[in-house]
Amino acid sequence: MAARTIAIYGKGGIGKSFTTTNLSATFAMMNRRVLQLGCDPKHDSTTSLFGGIPLPTVTDLFAEKNAQNQQVSISDIVFRRDIADFPQPIYGIELGGPQVGRGCGGRGIISGFDLLEKLGIFNWDIDIILMDFLGDVVCGGFATPLARSLSEEVILVTNNDRQSIFTANNICQANNYFRAIGGQSRLLGMIINRDDGSGVAERYAEAAGISVLMKVPYNADARDKDDSFDFAVRLPELRDKFKTLATEILENRIKPCHASGLDFMQFVRLFGDVSDESPVPATAEELFGKQQGSVTAVPEIATESHENDDLKMKRCIEQLTELEKEIYRMSEEEEMSVTEIATRLEREESEVRELLAAARTQLRKLFFGV
């Protein structure tokens, strides 16, 4: 049986790896075979999971083996930890990435997944794969599990501050775009970490249509556990919260969210009144100033037209055949099932299903240029 795959996204520094690690530990304590996959160039996702031991990264091992004209094996990059009071070992991988300023972290993520797929990661005897992903980067490499449907489900982690919620909103919007062109990753909901009781993240979740799966209050003892490379779920108050969430995941009690996220103005208005006035443009004359009594010549710059993702998607849809456009819009905009579409168009369900799949495939090629 294939592993259950869950991508956990959040802004750096808000406790995303803390959440992922303690969820991994909870699944292992529930007798599940768990693999935690660190997908952050900092390669520190599994540090607490392995008692403070840093794991060699896929990026570094691949470079080393490649220099020696050798193949990377599973034992080179996958590590296990046996914990005395856990019925199952925990497995860990760190994809890693380049040093700061020396390469593209997103490219490393894509290459890492390519290697793991060649090594058969999704056919291993693992019950659950938790992917710990950095969410506050716009590079497409970090959206790999969404773009390629490598994660069945997505969980957002946030605090009650605006920037971490903004990051969660970006990931929600990204997942919605990929679903519109055939992606299969489902958004389960949001975890609010270090909850201060202000309700800010909950207010966003309600406006965006995202379920709150768990609220984890700030706990000094939990912080101390994490700092000493131990599991916060050893504390009863946190163990119960994580076990409840893990049970709901395993028993499929969580209904996926059909949230597209908020646009920028909807988002900022959650935090206060925003003026409807347009920004005042600065002039070239006031910025260049006067030199020797005359205005500095303003450089002429050739402009290129740019379009946002919404306009780009609309343009791509217009390039489909008329029948594909009609079926795609019925499915995505009217949320009609294949059976309902077939009935309305008086066509066979198999034909509708093939046309819808063809439309999504074509949109993916047009949108991403692949």
C-alpha positions as CSV (number, residue, x, y, z in Angstrom):
1,M,0.0,0.0,0.0
2,A,1.3,3.4,-1.0
3,A,2.4,5.8,1.8
4,R,0.0,8.6,2.8
5,T,1.8,11.9,1.8
6,I,1.2,15.2,3.6
7,A,3.0,18.5,2.9
8,I,3.3,20.8,5.8
9,Y,3.9,24.4,4.8
10,G,4.6,27.5,6.8
11,K,6.7,30.6,7.2
12,G,10.3,30.1,8.4
13,G,10.7,30.4,12.2
14,I,7.1,29.9,13.3
15,G,7.4,26.3,14.5
16,K,6.7,24.4,11.3
17,S,9.4,21.9,11.9
18,F,8.4,21.7,15.6
19,T,4.9,20.8,14.5
20,T,6.0,18.3,11.8
21,T,8.4,16.6,14.2
22,N,5.9,16.1,16.9
23,L,3.3,14.9,14.5
24,S,5.9,12.4,13.2
25,A,6.6,11.3,16.8
26,T,2.8,10.9,17.4
27,F,2.3,8.7,14.4
28,A,5.3,6.6,15.4
29,M,3.9,6.2,18.9
30,M,0.7,5.1,17.3
31,N,2.6,2.2,15.7
32,R,2.9,3.8,12.2
33,R,6.0,3.8,10.1
34,V,6.8,7.4,9.5
35,L,9.3,9.2,7.2
36,Q,10.0,12.9,7.7
37,L,11.3,14.7,4.7
38,G,13.0,18.0,5.3
39,C,12.5,20.3,2.3
40,D,14.3,23.4,3.5
41,P,17.8,24.5,2.5
42,K,18.6,25.0,6.2
43,H,18.3,21.2,6.5
44,D,17.2,21.4,10.2
45,S,13.8,19.8,10.0
46,T,14.9,16.4,11.4
47,T,17.4,17.7,14.0
48,S,15.0,17.2,17.0
49,L,13.8,14.0,15.5
50,F,17.3,12.6,15.6
51,G,18.3,13.9,19.0
52,G,20.3,16.8,17.7
53,I,22.3,14.8,15.1
54,P,22.4,16.7,11.7
55,L,21.6,14.3,8.8
56,P,23.8,14.4,5.6
57,T,21.7,16.0,2.9
58,V,20.7,14.7,-0.5
59,T,22.2,17.8,-2.2
60,D,25.6,17.2,-0.6
61,L,25.6,13.4,-1.0
62,F,24.6,13.7,-4.7
63,A,27.4,16.2,-5.4
64,E,30.0,14.0,-3.6
65,K,28.9,10.8,-5.4
66,N,28.6,12.5,-8.7
67,A,32.2,13.8,-8.4
68,Q,33.3,10.2,-7.8
69,N,31.1,8.9,-10.7
70,Q,29.1,6.8,-8.2
71,Q,25.3,6.3,-7.8
72,V,23.5,7.5,-4.7
73,S,21.8,4.6,-2.8
74,I,19.0,4.6,-0.2
75,S,21.4,4.0,2.6
76,D,23.3,7.1,1.7
77,I,20.5,9.5,2.3
78,V,17.8,7.7,4.4
79,F,18.4,7.4,8.2
80,R,16.5,5.8,11.0
81,R,16.2,6.4,14.7
82,D,15.1,3.7,17.2
83,I,13.5,5.3,20.3
84,A,13.2,3.1,23.4
85,D,9.6,3.7,24.1
86,F,8.4,4.0,20.5
87,P,6.9,0.8,18.9
88,Q,8.2,1.9,15.5
89,P,11.5,3.6,14.3
90,I,11.3,7.0,12.7
91,Y,13.0,7.6,9.3
92,G,14.4,10.9,8.1
93,I,15.7,12.6,4.9
94,E,17.1,16.1,4.5
95,L,17.1,17.4,0.9
96,G,19.3,20.3,1.9
97,G,20.3,23.0,-0.6
98,P,23.2,25.3,-1.6
99,Q,24.9,27.6,0.8
100,V,23.6,31.2,1.0
101,G,24.1,33.1,-2.2
102,R,25.6,30.1,-4.1
103,G,22.7,28.5,-5.9
104,C,19.0,28.1,-6.2
105,G,17.3,26.3,-3.3
106,G,14.2,25.5,-5.4
107,R,16.3,23.8,-8.0
108,G,17.8,21.6,-5.3
109,I,14.2,20.7,-4.1
110,I,13.3,19.6,-7.7
111,S,16.5,17.6,-8.2
112,G,16.1,16.0,-4.8
113,F,12.5,14.8,-5.6
114,D,13.7,13.5,-9.0
115,L,16.3,11.4,-7.2
116,L,13.9,10.2,-4.5
117,E,11.4,9.1,-7.1
118,K,14.1,7.1,-8.9
119,L,14.9,5.4,-5.6
120,G,11.2,4.5,-5.4
121,I,10.3,6.6,-2.3
122,F,6.5,6.3,-2.9
123,N,6.8,2.5,-3.0
124,W,8.7,2.0,0.2
125,D,7.1,0.2,3.2
126,I,6.2,3.5,4.9
127,D,2.7,4.4,6.2
128,I,3.1,8.2,6.2
129,I,5.5,10.7,4.6
130,L,5.5,14.1,6.2
131,M,7.1,16.8,4.0
132,D,8.3,19.8,5.9
133,F,8.3,22.7,3.4
134,L,9.5,26.3,3.7
135,G,6.5,28.4,2.6
136,D,7.7,32.0,2.4
137,V,9.6,31.5,-0.9
138,V,7.9,32.2,-4.3
139,C,10.4,30.0,-6.2
140,G,8.4,27.2,-8.0
141,G,10.7,24.5,-6.7
142,F,9.1,24.8,-3.2
143,A,5.7,24.1,-4.8
144,T,6.9,20.8,-6.2
145,P,4.5,18.6,-4.2
146,L,1.6,20.7,-5.3
147,A,2.6,21.1,-8.9
148,R,3.3,17.4,-9.4
149,S,0.6,16.1,-6.9
150,L,3.3,14.4,-4.9
151,S,1.5,15.2,-1.7
152,E,-2.1,14.0,-1.3
153,E,-2.8,16.5,1.4
154,V,-1.5,19.9,2.6
155,I,-1.5,21.4,6.1
156,L,-0.7,25.1,6.7
157,V,1.1,26.1,9.9
158,T,0.8,29.7,11.1
159,N,1.0,32.0,14.1
160,N,-1.3,34.9,14.8
161,D,1.0,37.5,13.1
162,R,0.2,39.0,9.7
163,Q,3.3,37.7,7.9
164,S,2.9,34.1,8.8
165,I,-0.8,34.3,7.8
166,F,0.2,36.0,4.6
167,T,2.5,33.1,3.8
168,A,-0.3,30.6,4.5
169,N,-2.6,32.5,2.2
170,N,0.0,32.4,-0.6
171,I,0.2,28.6,-0.3
172,C,-3.6,28.3,-0.3
173,Q,-3.7,30.3,-3.5
174,A,-0.9,28.3,-5.1
175,N,-2.6,25.0,-4.3
176,N,-5.9,26.4,-5.8
177,Y,-4.1,27.3,-9.0
178,F,-2.5,23.8,-9.3
179,R,-5.9,22.2,-8.6
180,A,-7.4,24.3,-11.4
181,I,-5.1,22.7,-13.9
182,G,-5.4,19.1,-12.7
183,G,-3.5,19.0,-9.4
184,Q,-4.7,16.6,-6.8
185,S,-3.3,17.9,-3.5
186,R,-6.1,18.6,-1.0
187,L,-6.0,21.3,1.6
188,L,-6.8,19.8,5.0
189,G,-6.6,23.0,7.0
190,M,-4.5,25.1,9.3
191,I,-2.6,24.6,12.6
192,I,-2.2,27.7,14.7
193,N,1.1,27.3,16.6
194,R,2.1,29.5,19.6
195,D,-1.5,30.6,19.9
196,D,-1.8,33.7,22.0
197,G,-5.6,33.7,22.0
198,S,-5.9,36.9,19.9
199,G,-8.0,35.1,17.3
200,V,-6.2,36.8,14.3
201,A,-5.5,33.5,12.5
202,E,-8.9,32.2,13.2
203,R,-10.5,35.3,11.7
204,Y,-8.4,34.8,8.5
205,A,-9.3,31.1,8.4
206,E,-13.0,31.9,8.6
207,A,-12.8,34.5,5.8
208,A,-10.7,32.2,3.6
209,G,-12.8,29.1,4.2
210,I,-10.0,27.1,5.8
211,S,-10.6,24.7,8.7
212,V,-8.6,25.2,11.9
213,L,-7.3,21.7,12.7
214,M,-5.5,22.4,16.0
215,K,-4.4,25.3,18.2
216,V,-1.1,24.9,20.1
217,P,-0.7,27.5,22.8
218,Y,2.8,28.8,23.7
219,N,4.3,26.5,26.3
220,A,7.7,27.1,27.8
221,D,8.1,23.4,28.7
222,A,7.5,22.5,25.1
223,R,10.1,25.0,24.0
224,D,12.6,23.5,26.4
225,K,11.9,20.0,25.1
226,D,12.5,21.2,21.5
227,D,15.6,23.1,22.5
228,S,17.0,19.9,24.1
229,F,16.1,17.8,21.0
230,D,13.3,16.0,22.7
231,F,9.6,15.7,21.8
232,A,7.1,18.1,23.1
233,V,4.4,15.4,22.8
234,R,5.9,13.8,25.9
235,L,4.0,16.6,27.8
236,P,0.4,15.3,28.4
237,E,-1.3,18.6,27.3
238,L,0.4,18.5,23.9
239,R,0.3,14.8,23.5
240,D,-3.5,14.8,23.6
241,K,-3.8,17.5,21.0
242,F,-1.4,15.9,18.5
243,K,-2.9,12.4,19.1
244,T,-6.4,13.8,18.4
245,L,-5.2,15.4,15.1
246,A,-3.2,12.3,14.1
247,T,-6.3,10.1,14.7
248,E,-8.5,12.3,12.6
249,I,-6.0,12.2,9.8
250,L,-5.6,8.4,9.9
251,E,-9.4,7.8,10.1
252,N,-10.1,10.4,7.3
253,R,-12.4,12.4,9.5
254,I,-11.1,15.7,8.1
255,K,-13.1,17.1,5.2
256,P,-10.7,18.9,2.7
257,C,-11.2,22.6,2.3
258,H,-12.2,24.1,-1.0
259,A,-10.5,27.5,-0.3
260,S,-8.9,29.7,-2.9
261,G,-7.5,32.1,-0.3
262,L,-8.0,35.9,-0.2
263,D,-6.8,38.5,-2.7
264,F,-4.4,41.1,-1.4
265,M,-7.0,43.8,-0.5
266,Q,-9.3,41.3,1.1
267,F,-6.3,40.1,3.1
268,V,-5.0,43.5,4.4
269,R,-8.5,44.6,5.3
270,L,-8.7,41.8,7.9
271,F,-6.1,43.8,9.9
272,G,-7.7,47.3,9.8
273,D,-9.2,50.0,7.6
274,V,-7.4,50.6,4.3
275,S,-7.6,53.8,2.3
276,D,-9.2,53.6,-1.1
277,E,-6.9,56.4,-2.4
278,S,-4.4,55.7,-5.1
279,P,-0.7,56.0,-4.2
280,V,0.9,59.4,-5.2
281,P,3.4,58.8,-8.0
282,A,6.8,60.3,-7.7
283,T,8.3,62.2,-10.7
284,A,11.6,61.6,-12.4
285,E,12.4,65.3,-12.0
286,E,12.1,65.3,-8.2
287,L,14.1,62.1,-7.9
288,F,17.0,63.1,-10.3
289,G,16.9,66.7,-9.0
290,K,18.8,69.5,-10.8
291,Q,22.4,69.5,-11.7
292,Q,24.1,72.7,-12.8
293,G,20.7,74.4,-13.2
294,S,19.2,71.8,-15.5
295,V,17.1,68.7,-15.0
296,T,19.0,65.5,-15.6
297,A,18.0,63.6,-18.7
298,V,15.6,60.8,-17.8
299,P,16.6,57.5,-19.2
300,E,14.2,55.9,-21.6
301,I,13.4,52.3,-20.7
302,A,11.7,49.8,-23.0
303,T,8.7,48.3,-21.2
304,E,7.4,44.8,-21.5
305,S,3.8,43.8,-20.8
306,H,3.3,41.6,-17.8
307,E,0.2,39.8,-16.6
308,N,-0.9,38.4,-13.3
309,D,-1.7,34.7,-12.8
310,D,-5.5,35.3,-13.2
311,L,-5.1,37.0,-16.6
312,K,-2.6,34.4,-17.7
313,M,-5.0,31.6,-16.7
314,K,-7.8,33.2,-18.6
315,R,-5.6,33.6,-21.7
316,C,-4.6,29.9,-21.5
317,I,-8.3,28.8,-21.2
318,E,-9.1,30.7,-24.3
319,Q,-6.6,28.6,-26.2
320,L,-8.6,25.4,-25.5
321,T,-11.1,24.1,-28.0
322,E,-14.6,25.3,-27.6
323,L,-15.8,22.0,-26.1
324,E,-12.8,21.7,-23.8
325,K,-13.5,25.3,-22.6
326,E,-17.1,24.5,-21.9
327,I,-16.4,21.3,-20.0
328,Y,-13.5,22.9,-18.0
329,R,-15.7,25.8,-16.9
330,M,-18.6,23.6,-16.0
331,S,-16.2,21.6,-13.8
332,E,-14.2,24.4,-12.2
333,E,-16.5,27.4,-12.1
334,E,-19.9,25.6,-11.7
335,E,-18.3,22.7,-9.8
336,M,-20.4,20.2,-11.7
337,S,-19.5,16.5,-11.6
338,V,-18.6,14.5,-14.8
339,T,-22.0,12.9,-14.7
340,E,-23.8,16.2,-14.5
341,I,-21.7,17.6,-17.4
342,A,-22.4,14.5,-19.5
343,T,-26.1,14.8,-18.9
344,R,-26.2,18.5,-19.8
345,L,-24.2,18.1,-22.9
346,E,-25.8,14.7,-23.8
347,R,-22.4,13.0,-24.1
348,E,-20.9,9.9,-22.7
349,E,-19.2,10.2,-19.3
350,S,-16.0,8.6,-20.6
351,E,-15.8,11.2,-23.4
352,V,-16.4,14.1,-20.9
353,R,-13.7,12.6,-18.6
354,E,-11.2,12.4,-21.4
355,L,-11.9,15.9,-22.6
356,L,-11.6,17.3,-19.1
357,A,-8.3,15.5,-18.5
358,A,-7.0,16.8,-21.9
359,A,-8.0,20.3,-21.0
360,R,-6.2,20.2,-17.7
361,T,-3.1,18.7,-19.3
362,Q,-3.1,21.4,-22.0
363,L,-3.6,24.2,-19.4
364,R,-0.6,22.9,-17.4
365,K,1.6,23.1,-20.5
366,L,0.3,26.5,-21.5
367,F,0.5,28.0,-18.0
368,F,4.0,26.7,-17.1
369,G,5.4,26.5,-20.6
370,V,6.4,22.9,-20.3
